[in-house]
Amino acid sequence: MRKRHRAFSRGSLHFLFPENHRVLAFVRRYEEETLLVVANLSRFAQPFALDLSEFAGMTPVELFGGTHFPRVAAPPTP
């Protein structure tokens, strides 16, 4: 996976901070590639929320199976 996606080992690293401390989340960017990495550090399923507003309009794709997630929505305006 690292050989196919150079952003795993190069470029910028930006940590996200979900309220659930059992979830590690960060964004890696290199050239035109952006990777969102989310890891459950617990042995149990964990709920969490991430602020992905900077990615509004993008569609996340799971790297191993190619499953498309719902498009990231813009945050509601107050």
mmCIF file of the N, C-alpha and C atoms, coordinates in Angstrom:
data_MODEL
# 
_entry.id   MODEL 
# 
loop_
_atom_site.group_PDB 
_atom_site.id 
_atom_site.type_symbol 
_atom_site.label_atom_id 
_atom_site.label_alt_id 
_atom_site.label_comp_id 
_atom_site.label_asym_id 
_atom_site.label_entity_id 
_atom_site.label_seq_id 
_atom_site.pdbx_PDB_ins_code 
_atom_site.Cartn_x 
_atom_site.Cartn_y 
_atom_site.Cartn_z 
_atom_site.occupancy 
_atom_site.B_iso_or_equiv 
_atom_site.pdbx_formal_charge 
_atom_site.auth_seq_id 
_atom_site.auth_comp_id 
_atom_site.auth_asym_id 
_atom_site.auth_atom_id 
_atom_site.pdbx_PDB_model_num 
ATOM 1   N N  . MET A 1 1  ? 0.829   -1.189 0.000  1.00 0.00 ? 1  MET A N  1 
ATOM 2   C CA . MET A 1 1  ? 0.000   0.000  0.000  1.00 0.00 ? 1  MET A CA 1 
ATOM 3   C C  . MET A 1 1  ? 0.880   1.263  0.000  1.00 0.00 ? 1  MET A C  1 
ATOM 4   N N  . ARG A 1 2  ? 1.970   1.240  0.754  1.00 0.00 ? 2  ARG A N  1 
ATOM 5   C CA . ARG A 1 2  ? 2.864   2.404  0.783  1.00 0.00 ? 2  ARG A CA 1 
ATOM 6   C C  . ARG A 1 2  ? 3.487   2.674  -0.574 1.00 0.00 ? 2  ARG A C  1 
ATOM 7   N N  . LYS A 1 3  ? 3.743   1.634  -1.348 1.00 0.00 ? 3  LYS A N  1 
ATOM 8   C CA . LYS A 1 3  ? 4.351   1.825  -2.664 1.00 0.00 ? 3  LYS A CA 1 
ATOM 9   C C  . LYS A 1 3  ? 3.373   2.433  -3.655 1.00 0.00 ? 3  LYS A C  1 
ATOM 10  N N  . ARG A 1 4  ? 2.085   2.121  -3.526 1.00 0.00 ? 4  ARG A N  1 
ATOM 11  C CA . ARG A 1 4  ? 1.071   2.683  -4.433 1.00 0.00 ? 4  ARG A CA 1 
ATOM 12  C C  . ARG A 1 4  ? 0.690   4.114  -4.054 1.00 0.00 ? 4  ARG A C  1 
ATOM 13  N N  . HIS A 1 5  ? 0.806   4.467  -2.784 1.00 0.00 ? 5  HIS A N  1 
ATOM 14  C CA . HIS A 1 5  ? 0.377   5.782  -2.294 1.00 0.00 ? 5  HIS A CA 1 
ATOM 15  C C  . HIS A 1 5  ? 1.542   6.453  -1.576 1.00 0.00 ? 5  HIS A C  1 
ATOM 16  N N  . ARG A 1 6  ? 2.253   7.275  -2.302 1.00 0.00 ? 6  ARG A N  1 
ATOM 17  C CA . ARG A 1 6  ? 3.472   7.893  -1.768 1.00 0.00 ? 6  ARG A CA 1 
ATOM 18  C C  . ARG A 1 6  ? 3.193   8.840  -0.612 1.00 0.00 ? 6  ARG A C  1 
ATOM 19  N N  . ALA A 1 7  ? 1.958   9.325  -0.481 1.00 0.00 ? 7  ALA A N  1 
ATOM 20  C CA . ALA A 1 7  ? 1.620   10.242 0.614  1.00 0.00 ? 7  ALA A CA 1 
ATOM 21  C C  . ALA A 1 7  ? 1.740   9.558  1.976  1.00 0.00 ? 7  ALA A C  1 
ATOM 22  N N  . PHE A 1 8  ? 1.737   8.238  2.035  1.00 0.00 ? 8  PHE A N  1 
ATOM 23  C CA . PHE A 1 8  ? 1.912   7.555  3.313  1.00 0.00 ? 8  PHE A CA 1 
ATOM 24  C C  . PHE A 1 8  ? 3.275   7.860  3.935  1.00 0.00 ? 8  PHE A C  1 
ATOM 25  N N  . SER A 1 9  ? 4.273   8.085  3.122  1.00 0.00 ? 9  SER A N  1 
ATOM 26  C CA . SER A 1 9  ? 5.620   8.284  3.656  1.00 0.00 ? 9  SER A CA 1 
ATOM 27  C C  . SER A 1 9  ? 6.251   9.625  3.296  1.00 0.00 ? 9  SER A C  1 
ATOM 28  N N  . ARG A 1 10 ? 5.530   10.473 2.570  1.00 0.00 ? 10 ARG A N  1 
ATOM 29  C CA . ARG A 1 10 ? 6.078   11.760 2.155  1.00 0.00 ? 10 ARG A CA 1 
ATOM 30  C C  . ARG A 1 10 ? 5.048   12.851 2.376  1.00 0.00 ? 10 ARG A C  1 
ATOM 31  N N  . GLY A 1 11 ? 5.498   14.074 2.285  1.00 0.00 ? 11 GLY A N  1 
ATOM 32  C CA . GLY A 1 11 ? 4.576   15.197 2.331  1.00 0.00 ? 11 GLY A CA 1 
ATOM 33  C C  . GLY A 1 11 ? 4.201   15.621 3.732  1.00 0.00 ? 11 GLY A C  1 
ATOM 34  N N  . SER A 1 12 ? 3.076   16.314 3.826  1.00 0.00 ? 12 SER A N  1 
ATOM 35  C CA . SER A 1 12 ? 2.656   16.883 5.102  1.00 0.00 ? 12 SER A CA 1 
ATOM 36  C C  . SER A 1 12 ? 1.855   15.881 5.924  1.00 0.00 ? 12 SER A C  1 
ATOM 37  N N  . LEU A 1 13 ? 1.842   16.130 7.224  1.00 0.00 ? 13 LEU A N  1 
ATOM 38  C CA . LEU A 1 13 ? 1.104   15.315 8.176  1.00 0.00 ? 13 LEU A CA 1 
ATOM 39  C C  . LEU A 1 13 ? 0.318   16.262 9.072  1.00 0.00 ? 13 LEU A C  1 
ATOM 40  N N  . HIS A 1 14 ? -1.012  16.081 9.111  1.00 0.00 ? 14 HIS A N  1 
ATOM 41  C CA . HIS A 1 14 ? -1.873  16.945 9.924  1.00 0.00 ? 14 HIS A CA 1 
ATOM 42  C C  . HIS A 1 14 ? -2.775  16.059 10.774 1.00 0.00 ? 14 HIS A C  1 
ATOM 43  N N  . PHE A 1 15 ? -2.606  16.129 12.098 1.00 0.00 ? 15 PHE A N  1 
ATOM 44  C CA . PHE A 1 15 ? -3.424  15.323 12.994 1.00 0.00 ? 15 PHE A CA 1 
ATOM 45  C C  . PHE A 1 15 ? -4.787  15.958 13.190 1.00 0.00 ? 15 PHE A C  1 
ATOM 46  N N  . LEU A 1 16 ? -5.810  15.117 13.237 1.00 0.00 ? 16 LEU A N  1 
ATOM 47  C CA . LEU A 1 16 ? -7.164  15.528 13.580 1.00 0.00 ? 16 LEU A CA 1 
ATOM 48  C C  . LEU A 1 16 ? -7.391  15.068 15.017 1.00 0.00 ? 16 LEU A C  1 
ATOM 49  N N  . PHE A 1 17 ? -8.279  15.724 15.713 1.00 0.00 ? 17 PHE A N  1 
ATOM 50  C CA . PHE A 1 17 ? -8.439  15.425 17.128 1.00 0.00 ? 17 PHE A CA 1 
ATOM 51  C C  . PHE A 1 17 ? -9.896  15.101 17.479 1.00 0.00 ? 17 PHE A C  1 
ATOM 52  N N  . PRO A 1 18 ? -10.323 13.849 17.204 1.00 0.00 ? 18 PRO A N  1 
ATOM 53  C CA . PRO A 1 18 ? -11.674 13.464 17.610 1.00 0.00 ? 18 PRO A CA 1 
ATOM 54  C C  . PRO A 1 18 ? -11.761 13.450 19.138 1.00 0.00 ? 18 PRO A C  1 
ATOM 55  N N  . GLU A 1 19 ? -12.959 13.659 19.666 1.00 0.00 ? 19 GLU A N  1 
ATOM 56  C CA . GLU A 1 19 ? -13.133 13.660 21.117 1.00 0.00 ? 19 GLU A CA 1 
ATOM 57  C C  . GLU A 1 19 ? -12.828 12.292 21.726 1.00 0.00 ? 19 GLU A C  1 
ATOM 58  N N  . ASN A 1 20 ? -13.041 11.234 20.982 1.00 0.00 ? 20 ASN A N  1 
ATOM 59  C CA . ASN A 1 20 ? -12.759 9.889  21.460 1.00 0.00 ? 20 ASN A CA 1 
ATOM 60  C C  . ASN A 1 20 ? -11.253 9.635  21.355 1.00 0.00 ? 20 ASN A C  1 
ATOM 61  N N  . HIS A 1 21 ? -10.584 9.544  22.494 1.00 0.00 ? 21 HIS A N  1 
ATOM 62  C CA . HIS A 1 21 ? -9.124  9.375  22.501 1.00 0.00 ? 21 HIS A CA 1 
ATOM 63  C C  . HIS A 1 21 ? -8.664  7.981  22.059 1.00 0.00 ? 21 HIS A C  1 
ATOM 64  N N  . ARG A 1 22 ? -9.607  7.097  21.792 1.00 0.00 ? 22 ARG A N  1 
ATOM 65  C CA . ARG A 1 22 ? -9.256  5.755  21.300 1.00 0.00 ? 22 ARG A CA 1 
ATOM 66  C C  . ARG A 1 22 ? -9.167  5.708  19.768 1.00 0.00 ? 22 ARG A C  1 
ATOM 67  N N  . VAL A 1 23 ? -9.401  6.849  19.140 1.00 0.00 ? 23 VAL A N  1 
ATOM 68  C CA . VAL A 1 23 ? -9.359  6.936  17.685 1.00 0.00 ? 23 VAL A CA 1 
ATOM 69  C C  . VAL A 1 23 ? -8.225  7.884  17.281 1.00 0.00 ? 23 VAL A C  1 
ATOM 70  N N  . LEU A 1 24 ? -7.336  7.392  16.435 1.00 0.00 ? 24 LEU A N  1 
ATOM 71  C CA . LEU A 1 24 ? -6.252  8.206  15.887 1.00 0.00 ? 24 LEU A CA 1 
ATOM 72  C C  . LEU A 1 24 ? -6.632  8.565  14.459 1.00 0.00 ? 24 LEU A C  1 
ATOM 73  N N  . ALA A 1 25 ? -6.573  9.852  14.142 1.00 0.00 ? 25 ALA A N  1 
ATOM 74  C CA . ALA A 1 25 ? -6.942  10.292 12.788 1.00 0.00 ? 25 ALA A CA 1 
ATOM 75  C C  . ALA A 1 25 ? -5.963  11.353 12.326 1.00 0.00 ? 25 ALA A C  1 
ATOM 76  N N  . PHE A 1 26 ? -5.540  11.233 11.069 1.00 0.00 ? 26 PHE A N  1 
ATOM 77  C CA . PHE A 1 26 ? -4.652  12.242 10.503 1.00 0.00 ? 26 PHE A CA 1 
ATOM 78  C C  . PHE A 1 26 ? -4.803  12.278 8.992  1.00 0.00 ? 26 PHE A C  1 
ATOM 79  N N  . VAL A 1 27 ? -4.324  13.370 8.406  1.00 0.00 ? 27 VAL A N  1 
ATOM 80  C CA . VAL A 1 27 ? -4.355  13.569 6.957  1.00 0.00 ? 27 VAL A CA 1 
ATOM 81  C C  . VAL A 1 27 ? -2.921  13.668 6.476  1.00 0.00 ? 27 VAL A C  1 
ATOM 82  N N  . ARG A 1 28 ? -2.588  12.899 5.429  1.00 0.00 ? 28 ARG A N  1 
ATOM 83  C CA . ARG A 1 28 ? -1.280  12.990 4.770  1.00 0.00 ? 28 ARG A CA 1 
ATOM 84  C C  . ARG A 1 28 ? -1.507  13.546 3.382  1.00 0.00 ? 28 ARG A C  1 
ATOM 85  N N  . ARG A 1 29 ? -0.641  14.496 2.981  1.00 0.00 ? 29 ARG A N  1 
ATOM 86  C CA . ARG A 1 29 ? -0.730  15.081 1.638  1.00 0.00 ? 29 ARG A CA 1 
ATOM 87  C C  . ARG A 1 29 ? 0.643   15.065 0.984  1.00 0.00 ? 29 ARG A C  1 
ATOM 88  N N  . TYR A 1 30 ? 0.631   14.652 -0.271 1.00 0.00 ? 30 TYR A N  1 
ATOM 89  C CA . TYR A 1 30 ? 1.855   14.692 -1.071 1.00 0.00 ? 30 TYR A CA 1 
ATOM 90  C C  . TYR A 1 30 ? 1.445   14.919 -2.517 1.00 0.00 ? 30 TYR A C  1 
ATOM 91  N N  . GLU A 1 31 ? 1.972   15.979 -3.110 1.00 0.00 ? 31 GLU A N  1 
ATOM 92  C CA . GLU A 1 31 ? 1.633   16.379 -4.471 1.00 0.00 ? 31 GLU A CA 1 
ATOM 93  C C  . GLU A 1 31 ? 0.113   16.469 -4.606 1.00 0.00 ? 31 GLU A C  1 
ATOM 94  N N  . GLU A 1 32 ? -0.509  15.699 -5.490 1.00 0.00 ? 32 GLU A N  1 
ATOM 95  C CA . GLU A 1 32 ? -1.958  15.782 -5.708 1.00 0.00 ? 32 GLU A CA 1 
ATOM 96  C C  . GLU A 1 32 ? -2.746  14.763 -4.887 1.00 0.00 ? 32 GLU A C  1 
ATOM 97  N N  . GLU A 1 33 ? -2.064  14.025 -4.028 1.00 0.00 ? 33 GLU A N  1 
ATOM 98  C CA . GLU A 1 33 ? -2.723  12.949 -3.278 1.00 0.00 ? 33 GLU A CA 1 
ATOM 99  C C  . GLU A 1 33 ? -3.009  13.379 -1.842 1.00 0.00 ? 33 GLU A C  1 
ATOM 100 N N  . THR A 1 34 ? -4.212  13.086 -1.368 1.00 0.00 ? 34 THR A N  1 
ATOM 101 C CA . THR A 1 34 ? -4.607  13.347 0.014  1.00 0.00 ? 34 THR A CA 1 
ATOM 102 C C  . THR A 1 34 ? -5.145  12.061 0.605  1.00 0.00 ? 34 THR A C  1 
ATOM 103 N N  . LEU A 1 35 ? -4.597  11.662 1.760  1.00 0.00 ? 35 LEU A N  1 
ATOM 104 C CA . LEU A 1 35 ? -5.039  10.451 2.439  1.00 0.00 ? 35 LEU A CA 1 
ATOM 105 C C  . LEU A 1 35 ? -5.570  10.801 3.820  1.00 0.00 ? 35 LEU A C  1 
ATOM 106 N N  . LEU A 1 36 ? -6.747  10.321 4.134  1.00 0.00 ? 36 LEU A N  1 
ATOM 107 C CA . LEU A 1 36 ? -7.305  10.417 5.478  1.00 0.00 ? 36 LEU A CA 1 
ATOM 108 C C  . LEU A 1 36 ? -7.099  9.058  6.117  1.00 0.00 ? 36 LEU A C  1 
ATOM 109 N N  . VAL A 1 37 ? -6.381  9.031  7.229  1.00 0.00 ? 37 VAL A N  1 
ATOM 110 C CA . VAL A 1 37 ? -6.097  7.784  7.929  1.00 0.00 ? 37 VAL A CA 1 
ATOM 111 C C  . VAL A 1 37 ? -6.827  7.818  9.261  1.00 0.00 ? 37 VAL A C  1 
ATOM 112 N N  . VAL A 1 38 ? -7.635  6.798  9.512  1.00 0.00 ? 38 VAL A N  1 
ATOM 113 C CA . VAL A 1 38 ? -8.372  6.688  10.765 1.00 0.00 ? 38 VAL A CA 1 
ATOM 114 C C  . VAL A 1 38 ? -8.092  5.310  11.342 1.00 0.00 ? 38 VAL A C  1 
ATOM 115 N N  . ALA A 1 39 ? -7.619  5.279  12.589 1.00 0.00 ? 39 ALA A N  1 
ATOM 116 C CA . ALA A 1 39 ? -7.292  4.006  13.232 1.00 0.00 ? 39 ALA A CA 1 
ATOM 117 C C  . ALA A 1 39 ? -8.005  3.899  14.571 1.00 0.00 ? 39 ALA A C  1 
ATOM 118 N N  . ASN A 1 40 ? -8.677  2.789  14.764 1.00 0.00 ? 40 ASN A N  1 
ATOM 119 C CA . ASN A 1 40 ? -9.318  2.479  16.035 1.00 0.00 ? 40 ASN A CA 1 
ATOM 120 C C  . ASN A 1 40 ? -8.263  1.805  16.908 1.00 0.00 ? 40 ASN A C  1 
ATOM 121 N N  . LEU A 1 41 ? -7.881  2.454  18.003 1.00 0.00 ? 41 LEU A N  1 
ATOM 122 C CA . LEU A 1 41 ? -6.840  1.916  18.870 1.00 0.00 ? 41 LEU A CA 1 
ATOM 123 C C  . LEU A 1 41 ? -7.401  1.030  19.979 1.00 0.00 ? 41 LEU A C  1 
ATOM 124 N N  . SER A 1 42 ? -8.701  0.807  19.959 1.00 0.00 ? 42 SER A N  1 
ATOM 125 C CA . SER A 1 42 ? -9.362  -0.045 20.932 1.00 0.00 ? 42 SER A CA 1 
ATOM 126 C C  . SER A 1 42 ? -9.658  -1.389 20.292 1.00 0.00 ? 42 SER A C  1 
ATOM 127 N N  . ARG A 1 43 ? -9.884  -2.383 21.100 1.00 0.00 ? 43 ARG A N  1 
ATOM 128 C CA . ARG A 1 43 ? -10.280 -3.675 20.540 1.00 0.00 ? 43 ARG A CA 1 
ATOM 129 C C  . ARG A 1 43 ? -11.784 -3.755 20.312 1.00 0.00 ? 43 ARG A C  1 
ATOM 130 N N  . PHE A 1 44 ? -12.507 -2.695 20.685 1.00 0.00 ? 44 PHE A N  1 
ATOM 131 C CA . PHE A 1 44 ? -13.947 -2.620 20.494 1.00 0.00 ? 44 PHE A CA 1 
ATOM 132 C C  . PHE A 1 44 ? -14.287 -1.530 19.488 1.00 0.00 ? 44 PHE A C  1 
ATOM 133 N N  . ALA A 1 45 ? -15.429 -1.644 18.841 1.00 0.00 ? 45 ALA A N  1 
ATOM 134 C CA . ALA A 1 45 ? -15.899 -0.599 17.924 1.00 0.00 ? 45 ALA A CA 1 
ATOM 135 C C  . ALA A 1 45 ? -16.035 0.711  18.684 1.00 0.00 ? 45 ALA A C  1 
ATOM 136 N N  . GLN A 1 46 ? -15.663 1.825  18.054 1.00 0.00 ? 46 GLN A N  1 
ATOM 137 C CA . GLN A 1 46 ? -15.653 3.125  18.710 1.00 0.00 ? 46 GLN A CA 1 
ATOM 138 C C  . GLN A 1 46 ? -16.423 4.153  17.890 1.00 0.00 ? 46 GLN A C  1 
ATOM 139 N N  . PRO A 1 47 ? -17.307 4.913  18.531 1.00 0.00 ? 47 PRO A N  1 
ATOM 140 C CA . PRO A 1 47 ? -17.968 6.026  17.832 1.00 0.00 ? 47 PRO A CA 1 
ATOM 141 C C  . PRO A 1 47 ? -17.055 7.246  17.837 1.00 0.00 ? 47 PRO A C  1 
ATOM 142 N N  . PHE A 1 48 ? -17.131 8.062  16.787 1.00 0.00 ? 48 PHE A N  1 
ATOM 143 C CA . PHE A 1 48 ? -16.346 9.291  16.740 1.00 0.00 ? 48 PHE A CA 1 
ATOM 144 C C  . PHE A 1 48 ? -16.887 10.187 15.645 1.00 0.00 ? 48 PHE A C  1 
ATOM 145 N N  . ALA A 1 49 ? -16.512 11.444 15.706 1.00 0.00 ? 49 ALA A N  1 
ATOM 146 C CA . ALA A 1 49 ? -16.869 12.411 14.662 1.00 0.00 ? 49 ALA A CA 1 
ATOM 147 C C  . ALA A 1 49 ? -15.619 13.192 14.305 1.00 0.00 ? 49 ALA A C  1 
ATOM 148 N N  . LEU A 1 50 ? -15.485 13.534 13.032 1.00 0.00 ? 50 LEU A N  1 
ATOM 149 C CA . LEU A 1 50 ? -14.346 14.323 12.563 1.00 0.00 ? 50 LEU A CA 1 
ATOM 150 C C  . LEU A 1 50 ? -14.854 15.555 11.834 1.00 0.00 ? 50 LEU A C  1 
ATOM 151 N N  . ASP A 1 51 ? -14.165 16.664 12.000 1.00 0.00 ? 51 ASP A N  1 
ATOM 152 C CA . ASP A 1 51 ? -14.474 17.865 11.226 1.00 0.00 ? 51 ASP A CA 1 
ATOM 153 C C  . ASP A 1 51 ? -13.746 17.744 9.893  1.00 0.00 ? 51 ASP A C  1 
ATOM 154 N N  . LEU A 1 52 ? -14.484 17.419 8.849  1.00 0.00 ? 52 LEU A N  1 
ATOM 155 C CA . LEU A 1 52 ? -13.910 17.262 7.514  1.00 0.00 ? 52 LEU A CA 1 
ATOM 156 C C  . LEU A 1 52 ? -14.381 18.362 6.581  1.00 0.00 ? 52 LEU A C  1 
ATOM 157 N N  . SER A 1 53 ? -14.752 19.513 7.140  1.00 0.00 ? 53 SER A N  1 
ATOM 158 C CA . SER A 1 53 ? -15.323 20.595 6.341  1.00 0.00 ? 53 SER A CA 1 
ATOM 159 C C  . SER A 1 53 ? -14.372 21.078 5.242  1.00 0.00 ? 53 SER A C  1 
ATOM 160 N N  . GLU A 1 54 ? -13.071 20.983 5.451  1.00 0.00 ? 54 GLU A N  1 
ATOM 161 C CA . GLU A 1 54 ? -12.142 21.411 4.402  1.00 0.00 ? 54 GLU A CA 1 
ATOM 162 C C  . GLU A 1 54 ? -12.167 20.488 3.183  1.00 0.00 ? 54 GLU A C  1 
ATOM 163 N N  . PHE A 1 55 ? -12.794 19.330 3.334  1.00 0.00 ? 55 PHE A N  1 
ATOM 164 C CA . PHE A 1 55 ? -12.893 18.366 2.232  1.00 0.00 ? 55 PHE A CA 1 
ATOM 165 C C  . PHE A 1 55 ? -14.304 18.300 1.650  1.00 0.00 ? 55 PHE A C  1 
ATOM 166 N N  . ALA A 1 56 ? -15.123 19.304 1.938  1.00 0.00 ? 56 ALA A N  1 
ATOM 167 C CA . ALA A 1 56 ? -16.512 19.326 1.449  1.00 0.00 ? 56 ALA A CA 1 
ATOM 168 C C  . ALA A 1 56 ? -16.549 19.133 -0.059 1.00 0.00 ? 56 ALA A C  1 
ATOM 169 N N  . GLY A 1 57 ? -17.435 18.251 -0.498 1.00 0.00 ? 57 GLY A N  1 
ATOM 170 C CA . GLY A 1 57 ? -17.579 17.954 -1.919 1.00 0.00 ? 57 GLY A CA 1 
ATOM 171 C C  . GLY A 1 57 ? -16.743 16.781 -2.389 1.00 0.00 ? 57 GLY A C  1 
ATOM 172 N N  . MET A 1 58 ? -15.791 16.334 -1.585 1.00 0.00 ? 58 MET A N  1 
ATOM 173 C CA . MET A 1 58 ? -14.957 15.192 -1.964 1.00 0.00 ? 58 MET A CA 1 
ATOM 174 C C  . MET A 1 58 ? -15.626 13.890 -1.535 1.00 0.00 ? 58 MET A C  1 
ATOM 175 N N  . THR A 1 59 ? -15.293 12.806 -2.214 1.00 0.00 ? 59 THR A N  1 
ATOM 176 C CA . THR A 1 59 ? -15.825 11.494 -1.882 1.00 0.00 ? 59 THR A CA 1 
ATOM 177 C C  . THR A 1 59 ? -14.691 10.606 -1.389 1.00 0.00 ? 59 THR A C  1 
ATOM 178 N N  . PRO A 1 60 ? -14.703 10.225 -0.103 1.00 0.00 ? 60 PRO A N  1 
ATOM 179 C CA . PRO A 1 60 ? -13.662 9.324  0.412  1.00 0.00 ? 60 PRO A CA 1 
ATOM 180 C C  . PRO A 1 60 ? -13.798 7.927  -0.200 1.00 0.00 ? 60 PRO A C  1 
ATOM 181 N N  . VAL A 1 61 ? -12.657 7.307  -0.465 1.00 0.00 ? 61 VAL A N  1 
ATOM 182 C CA . VAL A 1 61 ? -12.625 5.947  -1.008 1.00 0.00 ? 61 VAL A CA 1 
ATOM 183 C C  . VAL A 1 61 ? -11.711 5.117  -0.116 1.00 0.00 ? 61 VAL A C  1 
ATOM 184 N N  . GLU A 1 62 ? -12.222 4.002  0.370  1.00 0.00 ? 62 GLU A N  1 
ATOM 185 C CA . GLU A 1 62 ? -11.437 3.110  1.203  1.00 0.00 ? 62 GLU A CA 1 
ATOM 186 C C  . GLU A 1 62 ? -10.368 2.451  0.330  1.00 0.00 ? 62 GLU A C  1 
ATOM 187 N N  . LEU A 1 63 ? -9.116  2.481  0.767  1.00 0.00 ? 63 LEU A N  1 
ATOM 188 C CA . LEU A 1 63 ? -8.012  2.065  -0.097 1.00 0.00 ? 63 LEU A CA 1 
ATOM 189 C C  . LEU A 1 63 ? -7.912  0.564  -0.338 1.00 0.00 ? 63 LEU A C  1 
ATOM 190 N N  . PHE A 1 64 ? -8.252  -0.255 0.616  1.00 0.00 ? 64 PHE A N  1 
ATOM 191 C CA . PHE A 1 64 ? -8.082  -1.695 0.437  1.00 0.00 ? 64 PHE A CA 1 
ATOM 192 C C  . PHE A 1 64 ? -9.126  -2.288 -0.501 1.00 0.00 ? 64 PHE A C  1 
ATOM 193 N N  . GLY A 1 65 ? -10.391 -1.929 -0.320 1.00 0.00 ? 65 GLY A N  1 
ATOM 194 C CA . GLY A 1 65 ? -11.451 -2.525 -1.119 1.00 0.00 ? 65 GLY A CA 1 
ATOM 195 C C  . GLY A 1 65 ? -12.038 -1.621 -2.177 1.00 0.00 ? 65 GLY A C  1 
ATOM 196 N N  . GLY A 1 66 ? -11.691 -0.331 -2.147 1.00 0.00 ? 66 GLY A N  1 
ATOM 197 C CA . GLY A 1 66 ? -12.213 0.597  -3.138 1.00 0.00 ? 66 GLY A CA 1 
ATOM 198 C C  . GLY A 1 66 ? -13.641 1.048  -2.885 1.00 0.00 ? 66 GLY A C  1 
ATOM 199 N N  . THR A 1 67 ? -14.156 0.802  -1.676 1.00 0.00 ? 67 THR A N  1 
ATOM 200 C CA . THR A 1 67 ? -15.525 1.204  -1.341 1.00 0.00 ? 67 THR A CA 1 
ATOM 201 C C  . THR A 1 67 ? -15.620 2.720  -1.233 1.00 0.00 ? 67 THR A C  1 
ATOM 202 N N  . HIS A 1 68 ? -16.624 3.293  -1.910 1.00 0.00 ? 68 HIS A N  1 
ATOM 203 C CA . HIS A 1 68 ? -16.852 4.732  -1.834 1.00 0.00 ? 68 HIS A CA 1 
ATOM 204 C C  . HIS A 1 68 ? -17.747 5.052  -0.645 1.00 0.00 ? 68 HIS A C  1 
ATOM 205 N N  . PHE A 1 69 ? -17.352 6.053  0.139  1.00 0.00 ? 69 PHE A N  1 
ATOM 206 C CA . PHE A 1 69 ? -18.160 6.540  1.254  1.00 0.00 ? 69 PHE A CA 1 
ATOM 207 C C  . PHE A 1 69 ? -19.010 7.697  0.754  1.00 0.00 ? 69 PHE A C  1 
ATOM 208 N N  . PRO A 1 70 ? -19.996 8.129  1.545  1.00 0.00 ? 70 PRO A N  1 
ATOM 209 C CA . PRO A 1 70 ? -20.793 9.292  1.128  1.00 0.00 ? 70 PRO A CA 1 
ATOM 210 C C  . PRO A 1 70 ? -19.928 10.541 0.967  1.00 0.00 ? 70 PRO A C  1 
ATOM 211 N N  . ARG A 1 71 ? -20.315 11.384 0.025  1.00 0.00 ? 71 ARG A N  1 
ATOM 212 C CA . ARG A 1 71 ? -19.611 12.647 -0.220 1.00 0.00 ? 71 ARG A CA 1 
ATOM 213 C C  . ARG A 1 71 ? -19.588 13.481 1.065  1.00 0.00 ? 71 ARG A C  1 
ATOM 214 N N  . VAL A 1 72 ? -18.459 14.136 1.313  1.00 0.00 ? 72 VAL A N  1 
ATOM 215 C CA . VAL A 1 72 ? -18.335 14.988 2.500  1.00 0.00 ? 72 VAL A CA 1 
ATOM 216 C C  . VAL A 1 72 ? -19.184 16.243 2.276  1.00 0.00 ? 72 VAL A C  1 
ATOM 217 N N  . ALA A 1 73 ? -20.092 16.483 3.204  1.00 0.00 ? 73 ALA A N  1 
ATOM 218 C CA . ALA A 1 73 ? -20.999 17.616 3.093  1.00 0.00 ? 73 ALA A CA 1 
ATOM 219 C C  . ALA A 1 73 ? -20.401 18.872 3.722  1.00 0.00 ? 73 ALA A C  1 
ATOM 220 N N  . ALA A 1 74 ? -20.809 20.003 3.211  1.00 0.00 ? 74 ALA A N  1 
ATOM 221 C CA . ALA A 1 74 ? -20.391 21.284 3.814  1.00 0.00 ? 74 ALA A CA 1 
ATOM 222 C C  . ALA A 1 74 ? -21.092 21.417 5.154  1.00 0.00 ? 74 ALA A C  1 
ATOM 223 N N  . PRO A 1 75 ? -20.444 22.069 6.113  1.00 0.00 ? 75 PRO A N  1 
ATOM 224 C CA . PRO A 1 75 ? -21.094 22.239 7.413  1.00 0.00 ? 75 PRO A CA 1 
ATOM 225 C C  . PRO A 1 75 ? -22.325 23.134 7.279  1.00 0.00 ? 75 PRO A C  1 
ATOM 226 N N  . PRO A 1 76 ? -23.320 22.908 8.123  1.00 0.00 ? 76 PRO A N  1 
ATOM 227 C CA . PRO A 1 76 ? -24.521 23.750 8.042  1.00 0.00 ? 76 PRO A CA 1 
ATOM 228 C C  . PRO A 1 76 ? -24.192 25.194 8.393  1.00 0.00 ? 76 PRO A C  1 
ATOM 229 N N  . THR A 1 77 ? -24.837 26.132 7.696  1.00 0.00 ? 77 THR A N  1 
ATOM 230 C CA . THR A 1 77 ? -24.603 27.540 7.995  1.00 0.00 ? 77 THR A CA 1 
ATOM 231 C C  . THR A 1 77 ? -25.522 27.964 9.121  1.00 0.00 ? 77 THR A C  1 
ATOM 232 N N  . PRO A 1 78 ? -24.985 28.758 10.057 1.00 0.00 ? 78 PRO A N  1 
ATOM 233 C CA . PRO A 1 78 ? -25.801 29.178 11.219 1.00 0.00 ? 78 PRO A CA 1 
ATOM 234 C C  . PRO A 1 78 ? -26.889 30.154 10.835 1.00 0.00 ? 78 PRO A C  1 
# 
